[in-house]
Amino acid sequence: MSRARSTQRLLAPLIAAGVAVQFLLAGAGAFGAASFAPHRALGWTLLLLSVAAFVVALAAMRLVRLSGALLLLVALQAALGVLGADTQAWFGALHGLNAIAVLAAAGTLARRASFAR
């Protein structure tokens, strides 16, 4: 197995788990158990990991479309989070809805990276 494929098998579930943790951190921030700072920090980290996953997918020529879709969704998620906090609250509402799509894409990528040849 190539290094790129091994890296995909490591990165994909890491991103999916990070997205799940994001839900916990968002809830903690929303209900006052913690600030939103950890949620923000992990969100930017997940964006960087998604860029890395896309670059690795290009190198491996494997799961490129799915990795690209995840990257676009995570980038949209970051934009919606910033816009929701800084401009219009409805962007924040869409941030929560888009999180479901990000979780689905991350989970699908993790599953396919584990089983794809």
Phi, psi and omega in degrees: 000139182286161177298322180298318179293320177297320179295320177299317181294338176273314185292316187301309178291331177297316178295315180299317178294321178298322178294320178298318178297328178301321178298317177299312182294324177295317177296319178298320178291318183294326184257011172081009178286337179203169174280174177277358183301315179296323178298314178298313182298315179293325178300314178293325177295318179295327175297315178296319178295325178292322175297315179299318180297323179292317179298317178295320178298320177296318180295321181277346187053047186212129178061034184293313182297316181293319177295321177295318178297318178298315179300316179297318180295320180290321177296318176298320179299316179296316180298316180295322178296316179294314180295322179295324180280328189257337185234281190240130183298333180297331174296324176296323177296318177293331176301316178294320179292317180296334179301327178295318178294320178298315180298317179297315180294318180295318178295319178295317178297317179298316180295314181290326178293328180286325187254343183288148177268000000 
